[in-house]
Amino acid sequence: MEIICKRCLLSEISDEDTKKTVRELIETMPEDKKADDTLYRQRLSICKECDELINGMCGKCGCYVELRALQKVRRCAHEDKKW
């Protein structure tokens, strides 16, 4: 798996590189760390309705919501803790 440089700014990498890296992180996450598919889809549905979602990222914490929602032990960063 190719990792994007930790010292690169988003303006220095392409959107496709970012999408590819996020997909690779999702695919390689250990199964025991993942939320089940139903919970994952529920979380993403909630995120899609949130005003803080901007280009796949949470405006509250800066995470990629698809990664955060997939992790079994993570919670929504919004002050209302939507999930």
C-alpha positions in Angstrom: 0.0 0.0 0.0 1.3 3.4 -1.0 1.1 6.0 1.8 0.7 9.7 1.0 3.4 11.9 2.4 2.5 13.1 5.9 4.2 16.4 5.1 2.3 17.1 1.8 -0.6 19.6 1.7 -3.8 18.6 0.0 -3.0 21.2 -2.7 0.1 19.1 -3.6 -1.7 15.8 -4.2 -4.5 14.9 -6.5 -8.1 14.1 -5.4 -7.6 10.7 -7.0 -4.6 10.0 -4.9 -6.5 10.9 -1.7 -9.5 8.7 -2.7 -7.2 5.8 -3.5 -5.4 6.1 -0.2 -8.7 6.2 1.8 -10.0 3.2 -0.1 -6.7 1.3 0.6 -7.0 2.2 4.3 -10.6 0.9 4.4 -9.7 -2.3 2.6 -6.7 -3.1 4.8 -8.3 -2.3 8.1 -8.4 -5.5 10.2 -11.9 -7.0 10.3 -11.9 -7.0 14.1 -11.5 -3.2 14.1 -14.4 -2.6 11.7 -18.0 -1.8 12.6 -20.5 -4.2 11.0 -21.9 -3.2 7.6 -25.3 -2.1 8.9 -23.8 0.2 11.5 -21.3 1.6 9.0 -24.0 2.4 6.5 -26.2 4.0 9.3 -23.3 6.2 10.3 -22.5 7.3 6.8 -26.2 8.1 6.2 -26.1 10.3 9.3 -22.9 12.0 8.1 -24.4 12.7 4.7 -27.2 14.7 6.3 -24.8 16.7 8.5 -24.0 20.3 7.6 -20.4 19.7 8.7 -19.7 17.2 5.9 -17.4 18.9 3.4 -15.8 16.9 0.5 -15.9 13.7 2.5 -14.3 15.2 5.6 -15.9 16.2 8.9 -15.7 19.9 9.5 -15.6 19.3 13.3 -12.5 17.1 13.5 -11.1 16.9 9.9 -11.3 13.1 9.6 -12.5 11.3 6.4 -15.9 10.2 7.6 -15.8 6.9 5.7 -12.7 5.9 7.8 -14.1 7.2 11.1 -17.5 5.6 10.6 -15.9 2.2 9.7 -13.9 2.0 13.0 -15.9 0.0 15.6 -14.8 2.1 18.6 -15.1 5.6 17.1 -17.8 8.1 17.7 -19.1 11.2 15.9 -17.0 14.3 16.6 -20.0 16.6 16.5 -20.9 18.1 19.8 -24.3 16.4 19.5 -22.6 13.0 19.0 -24.9 12.1 16.2 -23.6 8.5 16.3 
